[in-house]
Amino acid sequence: MKLRITEQNNIDTFYGHGKLLITSEYFVLDGAPALALPTRFGQSMRVTTLNAKSNLLYWVALNNQNKPWLNLVFDTTDFTCINAKQDEAIRLSKILQEARKLNSAFLVEANDFAVETRLEFPNEWGLGTSSTLIYCLANWARVDGYELLKNTIGGSGYDVACAGADGGIVYQLKDGKASSEPVSWQPTFREHLYFAYLGKKQLSSEGIQYYKTKLQDKTYALGELARITDLVLACNDLPGFERLINEHETLVAEQLKMTKVKDSLFGDYWGSVKSLGAWGGDFVMLTNTKSIDDLRAYLKEKSISIVFSWDDLILSK
């Protein structure tokens, strides 16, 4: 079914930033305060109200190369997808249906709608393809983004908080309720911080499932991660920061019986390396006191070619 736009009433636009979780990965699900940063890359959503009245929602998702990776049509009476049955269509149908449950007035008018989403980063990078979508859709539907996430994809919600942030945040679940506090975390040593993509997508759902089955008593870890996060925010020197992230990596590795990324991939690296988010994929943070050329040459030997400086990747106020 092809979309034919003849007349349009109005266009609404929405935007969500990508995310990186600096501290308390996994344990943020159980209330550990987590330092998280929005990225310069995100996802936009453009919603066009059409003059036709066929109860149709046309959905086109563009990747960072401006090429469509989804082209779907939904019946807005119940948000069933009428032209595809792949997993993405089923998942998006569920999100739209949940938005209607949270706001019974969402898209009940007769007009047709056309949605175009556009990613600014490759899908596989793990910077928040789903969370930026949830954030944008929640704003469009005028519903709570945390509730929409909880009832569909699941997760702690820090990524949804990052989508709407314009700088660093400390995110925490308090009695199951999301709390996001802005922080001005722009460390004096940030020119020595780099972010590298490991080249393999890590499914957050798999990481969360492993975490939930691996550890029963999290009291000690939650307290230690809260302490480390506070110290990271107050740290003003690179050696002190390296000690803290090394301590953080050791704690999570011991608690979850996992191998630290430096031990598995960067044993001969001169600085510190920290996993970001679910371990085993996506991005890592590296401290570097040598030149960027030295770092790139080292990573090239590990078949890692995507590396960003702080200013290239992190959104700052």
Secondary structure, 3 states (H helix, E strand, C coil): CCCCCCCEEEEEEEEEEEEEECCCCCHHHHCCCEEEEEEEEEEEEEEEEECCCCCEEEEEEECCCCCEEEEEEEECCCCEECCCCCHHHHHHHHHHHHHHHHCCCCCCCCCCEEEEEEECCCHHHCCCHHHHHHHHHHHHHCCCHHHHHHCCCCCCCHHHHHHCCCCCEEEEEECCEEEEEECCCCCCCHHHEEEEECCCCCCHHHHHHHHHHHCCCCHHHHHHHHHHHHHHHHCCCHHHHHHHHHHHHHHHHHHHCCCCHHHHHCCCCCCCEEECCCCCCCEEEEECCCCHHHHHHHHHHCCCCCEEEHHHHECCC
